[in-house]
Amino acid sequence: MQKMDTVVYDAMHVGIEAAQAAGKILCDMLETATVREKAPKDLVTDADIAAQQCIESRILAAFPCHQFLGEECLQPNVIQAMTSNVEWLWVVDPLDGTVNYAHRMPNFAVSIALMHRGQAVLGIVLDPMAGELYVAILGQGATVNGRKLQSSTCTKLDSALIAASFPPQVQKDSIEIAQFVDILVHSQSVRRLGSAALNLCYVAQGRLDAYWAGFLKVWDVAAGALIATESGAILSRHDGKPHDPWGGELVVAGSEQLHRELRCRLQAVEQDAC
């Protein structure tokens, strides 16, 4: 255990330095980055690539025996990471919120997680525009710029500010739209902010009372999910089963009561659609 703790603390310092270096790249390239589509409505910029290369080189220089999985890695790397028993795996989204970034909207983040045999033990999310650095270590709480985080105590949906994420190719008759409308009617308000990592950090910070999504990738959530749960937030799949970072869907809320109510409404819409 002592050896593992040492690895995690050393990794935290390296990960923070890597996130800050990548954040500087993103800020420096904000006005000049070139944009292309990986798939319809799914963007990537040369800033994504540059930031990931920066993070990967720093991490693997410090931990050459660790494995690295970034959003801009080739698909076979994802399959290998999911199916192999990797002892130490870094999971990185160098630019979460690429559409925002491409339009020069200041809501994007660098997300870095370290997983030990499939469990996130370190989460780092940097909002380079706001200068906010979120960090969590498994079992030791979460902080933003060194200040301890505590999730919202809101217990009722009609008093809650909630965020949602949709897949890039969402259709008007999809279940996500029906869920959005239902939650919009029954909550105080709903936001679609464009960065899953920051949504999870905002739940951790109490800026958002809850957040749900259905089609996320592991690099979107690995760091933010740990930060949220270490702040006291409740996190699960839509059906209430334990959250799987490879599974795509999540419901997170600052309180058990709000988590239950939000999850029940999402499931009710899903059942009506069947």
C-alpha positions as a printed Julia matrix, in Angstrom:
274×3 Matrix{Float64}:
   0.0    0.0     0.0
   2.84   2.39    0.84
   4.4    1.78   -2.58
   1.06   2.44   -4.29
   0.59   5.67   -2.32
   4.04   6.81   -3.39
   3.23   6.13   -7.03
  -0.04   8.04   -6.81
   1.51  11.08   -5.11
   4.38  11.17   -7.6
   1.82  10.78  -10.4
  -0.21  13.68   -9.03
   2.72  16.08   -9.34
   3.6   14.87  -12.84
  -0.06  14.93  -13.91
  -0.59  18.47  -12.65
   2.5   19.71  -14.47
   1.37  17.93  -17.64
  -2.14  19.4   -17.39
  -0.78  22.91  -16.9
   1.58  22.57  -19.86
  -1.25  21.27  -22.05
  -3.53  24.05  -20.82
  -0.98  26.62  -21.92
  -0.87  25.03  -25.38
  -4.66  25.21  -25.64
  -4.73  28.86  -24.6
  -1.88  29.78  -26.95
  -3.58  28.06  -29.92
  -7.13  29.21  -29.19
  -7.22  31.77  -32.0
  -5.22  29.81  -34.56
  -6.11  26.11  -34.17
  -7.32  24.32  -37.29
 -10.5   22.24  -37.02
 -11.65  19.1   -38.82
 -14.39  16.51  -38.36
 -13.54  13.02  -37.1
 -17.2   12.13  -37.69
 -20.34  14.23  -38.32
 -20.43  16.98  -35.65
 -17.47  15.35  -33.85
 -14.56  17.78  -34.07
 -10.83  17.6   -33.48
  -8.26  20.38  -33.7
  -4.5   20.43  -34.01
  -4.55  21.82  -30.47
  -6.01  18.49  -29.25
  -3.11  16.65  -30.87
  -0.44  19.02  -29.57
  -1.83  18.96  -26.04
  -2.03  15.16  -25.99
   1.51  14.78  -27.27
   2.68  17.12  -24.52
   0.87  15.16  -21.81
   1.95  11.76  -23.11
   5.62  12.69  -23.39
   5.75  14.07  -19.86
   3.89  11.15  -18.28
   5.79   8.38  -20.06
   9.11  10.08  -19.36
   8.31   9.88  -15.66
   6.53   6.5   -15.76
   7.88   4.53  -18.74
   6.26   1.27  -17.57
   2.76   2.76  -17.41
   0.19   2.49  -20.22
  -1.33   5.57  -21.84
  -4.78   5.97  -23.4
  -5.74   9.32  -24.9
  -8.8   10.36  -26.87
  -6.7   10.83  -29.97
  -5.14   7.34  -29.71
  -6.01   4.75  -32.33
  -9.08   2.6   -31.66
  -7.11  -0.64  -31.08
  -5.51   1.01  -28.04
  -8.98   1.49  -26.55
  -9.86  -2.16  -27.11
  -6.59  -3.33  -25.61
  -7.04  -1.14  -22.52
 -10.59  -2.44  -21.98
  -9.73  -6.09  -22.35
  -6.34  -6.32  -20.63
  -5.55  -6.29  -16.92
  -3.44  -3.14  -16.97
  -1.79  -2.32  -13.66
  -1.28   1.4   -14.27
  -3.23   3.16  -17.02
  -3.35   6.89  -17.7
  -6.63   7.97  -19.33
  -6.46  11.4   -20.92
  -8.71  13.81  -22.75
  -6.37  16.61  -23.82
  -9.29  18.87  -24.77
 -12.72  18.07  -23.36
 -15.14  20.49  -24.97
 -13.66  20.67  -28.45
 -16.76  22.23  -30.03
 -16.64  25.02  -27.45
 -12.92  25.46  -28.11
 -13.43  25.59  -31.88
 -15.91  28.43  -31.36
 -13.63  30.12  -28.79
 -16.1   29.61  -25.96
 -14.21  29.43  -22.63
 -15.71  26.17  -21.36
 -13.21  23.41  -22.02
 -10.76  21.4   -19.96
  -7.78  19.09  -19.78
  -8.71  15.8   -18.11
  -6.12  13.33  -16.76
  -6.85  10.19  -14.72
  -4.64   7.41  -13.43
  -6.28   4.0   -13.06
  -4.89   1.09  -11.04
  -6.21  -2.27  -12.27
  -9.35  -0.6   -13.63
 -10.09   1.75  -10.72
  -9.42   5.47  -10.88
  -7.04   6.46   -8.08
  -6.13   9.95   -9.29
  -8.18  12.56  -11.11
  -6.97  15.91  -12.46
  -9.1   18.37  -14.42
  -7.81  21.8   -15.42
  -9.97  24.65  -16.69
  -7.19  26.75  -18.22
  -9.38  29.76  -18.98
 -10.76  30.05  -15.45
  -7.48  29.01  -13.82
  -9.21  26.27  -11.83
  -7.35  23.04  -11.06
  -9.43  20.16   -9.69
  -7.61  17.24   -8.07
  -8.78  14.08   -6.3
  -7.02  11.03   -4.87
  -9.1    7.96   -4.07
 -10.17   8.05   -0.44
  -8.64  11.46    0.26
 -11.25  13.94   -0.97
 -11.17  16.46   -3.79
  -9.94  20.04   -4.09
 -10.04  23.01   -6.43
  -6.93  25.19   -6.27
  -6.2   23.55   -2.92
  -9.64  24.21   -1.41
 -11.72  21.22   -0.33
 -14.76  20.48   -2.48
 -18.21  19.58   -1.17
 -21.12  18.72   -3.43
 -24.54  20.36   -3.25
 -27.06  19.51   -0.53
 -30.04  20.12   -2.84
 -32.56  17.29   -2.37
 -35.43  18.18   -4.73
 -35.52  18.15   -8.5
 -37.67  21.27   -8.74
 -34.95  23.25   -6.93
 -32.04  21.78   -8.88
 -29.8   23.18  -11.61
 -28.85  20.22  -13.79
 -26.57  19.64  -16.76
 -26.95  17.11  -19.57
 -24.78  15.79  -22.39
 -26.0   14.52  -25.76
 -24.12  12.48  -28.36
 -22.93  14.51  -31.38
 -25.39  12.78  -33.73
 -28.47  13.13  -31.5
 -31.79  13.06  -33.39
 -34.99  14.95  -32.58
 -36.88  11.73  -31.81
 -34.13  10.22  -29.65
 -34.62   9.23  -26.03
 -32.11  11.9   -24.94
 -34.38  14.67  -26.22
 -37.41  13.22  -24.45
 -35.42  12.99  -21.22
 -34.16  16.55  -21.63
 -37.69  17.91  -22.02
 -38.97  15.94  -19.04
 -36.15  17.07  -16.74
 -36.41  20.65  -18.03
 -40.08  20.75  -17.03
 -39.54  19.2   -13.59
 -36.27  20.91  -12.54
 -35.34  24.51  -11.84
 -33.37  24.54  -15.09
 -31.14  22.44  -17.36
 -27.84  23.36  -18.99
 -25.86  21.78  -21.83
 -22.39  23.2   -21.2
 -20.28  21.09  -23.55
 -17.66  19.54  -21.24
 -18.41  16.36  -19.32
 -15.26  16.74  -17.24
 -16.24  20.24  -16.1
 -19.86  19.19  -15.51
 -18.61  16.54  -13.06
 -16.32  19.07  -11.38
 -19.18  21.56  -11.12
 -21.27  18.93   -9.34
 -18.31  18.35   -7.02
 -18.13  22.1    -6.4
 -21.88  22.6    -5.92
 -22.24  24.86   -8.96
 -24.45  22.17  -10.46
 -26.75  20.03   -8.36
 -26.73  17.09  -10.78
 -25.65  15.89  -14.21
 -26.61  13.04  -16.51
 -25.36  11.62  -19.79
 -25.77   8.49  -21.87
 -22.95   8.22  -24.42
 -19.69   9.33  -22.82
 -16.22   7.88  -23.33
 -13.88   6.77  -20.58
 -11.55   9.74  -21.16
 -14.52  12.11  -20.69
 -15.34  10.83  -17.2
 -12.46   8.94  -15.57
 -10.99  11.97  -13.79
 -14.2   13.93  -13.22
 -16.11  10.96  -11.8
 -13.47  10.48   -9.11
 -13.49  14.2    -8.31
 -17.29  14.15   -7.99
 -17.48  11.09   -5.74
 -14.6   12.3    -3.57
 -16.61  15.5    -2.98
 -19.52  13.45   -1.63
 -21.64  13.22   -4.8
 -23.62  10.08   -5.64
 -22.76   8.47   -8.98
 -24.33   5.52  -10.77
 -25.68   4.24  -14.06
 -29.23   5.22  -15.03
 -30.56   1.97  -13.53
 -28.83   2.59  -10.21
 -26.11  -0.01  -10.71
 -22.49   1.01  -10.06
 -20.99   3.39  -12.57
 -18.77   1.81  -15.22
 -16.39   4.38  -16.78
 -16.31   2.26  -19.97
 -20.1    2.02  -20.14
 -21.03   5.49  -21.38
 -23.92   6.45  -19.09
 -24.03   8.13  -15.71
 -26.23  10.0   -13.27
 -24.52  12.07  -10.6
 -26.04  14.31   -7.93
 -24.92  16.04   -4.79
 -27.42  14.25   -2.56
 -28.92  10.77   -2.44
 -32.48  12.14   -2.59
 -31.85  14.19   -5.74
 -29.93  11.33   -7.33
 -32.87   8.99   -6.75
 -35.47  11.43   -8.1
 -33.46  12.29  -11.21
 -32.68   8.66  -11.94
 -36.34   7.66  -11.56
 -37.45  10.32  -14.01
 -34.84   9.28  -16.57
 -35.89   5.64  -16.25
 -39.57   6.53  -16.53
 -38.94   8.25  -19.86
 -36.94   5.25  -21.08
 -39.75   2.85  -20.12
 -42.39   5.01  -21.82
 -40.34   4.89  -25.0
 -40.23   1.08  -25.02
